[in-house]
Amino acid sequence: MSTLRQQPFLITLAVLAVLLAVNTYLQPSFLTPGALQSNLTTFLPLVLVAIGQTYVILAADIDLSIGAVVALVNVTVVTVITAMGDSGTAMLIGMGAGVLVGAACGLLNGFFVAVLRFQPIVTTFATGIIFSGLAIWVLPQAGLGVPEAYWMGYSGFLLGLPTVLWIFLTGLIFTLIATRTVFHAHLLAVGGNRTGAFQTGLRSGAIRIGAYVISGIFASLAALCLVGETASGDPLLGPALTLSSVSAVVLGGTALSGGFGTPLGSLFGALVLGMIGNVIFFAGLPFEYQTLVQGLIVLAALAGGVFVTRR
């Protein structure tokens, strides 16, 4: 039981194993390479956004603008690529511009929250509206396709493995390494006891800003994946990821009050959310019940985790 208290994501991992078994039963072709690649392509944006959201929540903050950041980066990338002529250089510059935009959005959020001391939930809700408005201003309607090389590379293979798998493994390795860093320990300290952390000399403001910048960068990476998946820009593609990312973080065992958790758990939580959708779809439930059932399953998973950790 002490192991579960220290590593609550093990519960999420067990739930994921059950969902994988159920999905394999409902969809016999689930374990084929093509089906696995397709599912990973669908789940990957949420996985990346959930990892970024975790760092903010570990510091006892929250980022309700993360979905809007995804949308803004999405349209920025396709607009820059189109404006520069759809060349290979244009793709690199467009992707770089997208990452910079995501980092800038995170920096702005961090400045408002950590320096000006605005309330995180209200501030990021407001900046999310601003970022969404900017996304629509940049690209009023969905469109502007990207070069074939972009989406073919994203859906293709690299060194014998799917590109999406390489991206997933990179995110996984990042979480494993980052968890062992001093920055992660400082995040836990700031989120667990902000006053105590400040009194010990930690630069809590800089740490919180860093968490928001990481959130913005991971949001931009998710946007790059969505561009590769849809091969176009969409200013409305992204906001739905906000609450899903928070759900994935909580499912992964991270406390919304901060100071406890790991991005690895959020990664598993995002996969659980994706698998829940798969199971509901292949179970053949009527469309009007799918959202209801999905919500009930998420609540049950959350209740199970809370019960075990309290015990």
C-alpha positions, 0 to 999 in steps of 0.5 A: 500500500505504501508503494501505491501512495508513493507511486499512484500512477501504478493504479493508472497503469493497471487500469490501462492494462485492463482497458487494453485487454478489453479493447483487444477483445472488442477489436481483434485487430487492435494489436496489429502494427497498423492499428497501434500506429493509428491509435498512437497517432490519435492519442499523442497530442493529448499525451504531450499536452498532459505532460506539459500540464503536469509541471504547472499543476505540480507547482500548485498552478493550472493552465486553462489556456493550453488548448488555445496555445495548441490552436494558436501554434497550429495556425502559426505553423501552417501560415508561416510554411505557406508564406515561405513557399512550402519548401523544406526550409519553410517547414523548419522555420514554421515548426521553429516559429510554432515552438517559439510561440508556445514558449512565449505564451507560457512565459506570458502566463508565468509572468502574470501568475508568478510576477504579477501574482494573478490567480492562475485559474482566472488568468489562464482562462483569460489568456486562453480567450486571447490566444483563441482570438489570435488564432482566429485572427491569424487563420479565420477559417480552417485550411492552408494545407502543409507540404506532402513531405510534412504529413508523410514524414509524420505518418511514415517511418524513421529508422524502421519505427513509426515517427509517432512512436519516436515522438512518444518515446522521446516524451517518455524519456524526457519525463523519466529524466526530468523526474530526477532533476533538481528542477522537479524537486523544486517544483514539488517543494514550491507546490507542496509548501510555497511559503516554506520553499520561499523561506529556504531560498528557492526562487519560486517565481522563476520555478513557476514561470519555468513550469508554464514555459514547459507547458507552452512548449509541450502544447506547441509540440502537440500542435505540430503533431496535429498539423501532421495528422490533419495536414492543415490548420484549424483555429478551433482545433485544440481547446478541447484538449484543455480539460482532457489534459487536466483529467489525464493529470489527475488520473495519473495520480498528480494532486491538483493541490500541487506538490505530489505527482509525476508526468509519467503518471499523466502520460499513462492517464492520457492513454487511459482516456484514449483507450476509454474512448476506443472501448466505448466506440467498439462496444457499439454504444449509442452515440448519445450515451458515449460521453455519459459513459466516458465521464462515469468511467473517468469518475470511477477511475478517479474514485478508485485512486483516491480510495487507495491513496487514502487507505 
